[in-house]
Amino acid sequence: MGMAEYKGKVKNIQDTPFGYTLSVIGGKWKMVIMYLLAENQPVRFNDLKRQIGSITYKTLSAHLKELEADGMVKRKEYPQVPPKVEYSLTDKAETLLPVLEQLCEWGVKYQP
């Protein structure tokens, strides 16, 4: 069902496929995290933090947990000292990469 088919029938945007998609990848950082994971996965937490720069540890941790809960990010913990944790995209997340690429192409075309 496309967006036009929902016109006038939607009481809450969250009840639509578009709303679901936004709940999974919306917000300031989730697409950035997915983009960085797609570029060179697996990635360790501190490397992600360093690459993003202006994100706080708490925010990065929360978004990674949300992406993991939504089935978009895999977390692999290695039993060693100090602990080593790596993050990568799931197959489900990989299916969204063409959409993220289209967003990038749009930005290339229209960025002032």
N, C-alpha and C positions, 0 to 999 in steps of 0.2 A: 504494500500500500504506500503510495507516495504522499507527499505533504498535501497536495491538492485534495486528495480523497478524505483527509481528516478535517478539512475546512468546515467550520460550523458545528462539528461533532465533538470537539475536544473541550472538556471541562478543565482539564489539567494537562499542561504540556508534558509532565512526567509520565503520563499514561500512553504516550506515543513512542514509536521507534526512535524518532528524533530526540525526544526527551531522554530516553534510555541512553542513547549514544552520548549525549551531552553529560549525563550523570557519570559516565565512565571516563570520558576524556576531557571534560570541561574543566574550567578553572585556569589559573595562571601558569601552573607548572606541569601538569600531567602530559601534555603533548610534547613539551620540551624534554621531559624525562624519557618518553618513548622514542623521540627522535635521537637522543644521545645513545640509548640502548641499541637502536637499530644501526647506528653508525659503527659501533665497535663493542659487541657483546661477547662474553659477559663482562660486566663492569662492577667494580667494587664500590661500596658506599662512598668512601672518601674521594674516589676518582670522580664519581657523579657530582658530589658536592663541589669539588674543585672546578669542574667543567662548567657548572651552572653559575657558580660564583655568589650571586646575591641571595640565594635561598638559605634559610636557616636549617640547622640539623633537624630540629623538631618538625618543620614543614616537610622536608625531604622524606623523613622517616614516615610521617603520616601519609603522604601521597604514595609512597612505595607500598605501604600496607593496604591502602585502598585499591591500588592497581592490582596487587596480589589477590585481594578478596574478590575482585571482579574478573579474575582469571586472565589478566593481561600481562602480568609479570611473574616470573619464576624466581624464587629465592633459594639459593643453595648455600648451606652453611657447612664449612669444613671443621671437623673437630680437632683443632690445634690451638696452640697458645702462641701469640695472641689470636683470637678468633678471626677467621676469614669468611666473609660472606660475599657472594657474587649474585648479581641480578642480570636477568636476560628476559627477552620477550617470549611469550608463549605463541603457539601456532595461531591462537585466536587473535592475538595482537598483530601478528604478521599480516593478517588479512586486512588490517586497517592501514598498513603502510602506503598502499597506492593512494588512499584518500589524503594522507598527510603529505605525500609528494605533490598531489594536485594543489593543496593549500600553499605549498612552497612555490609552485609555478605561478599561482595567482599573485603571490607577493613579488616575485621577480617582475611580473608584467606591470603591476600597479604601484609598487613602492616609489614614492616621490624621490 
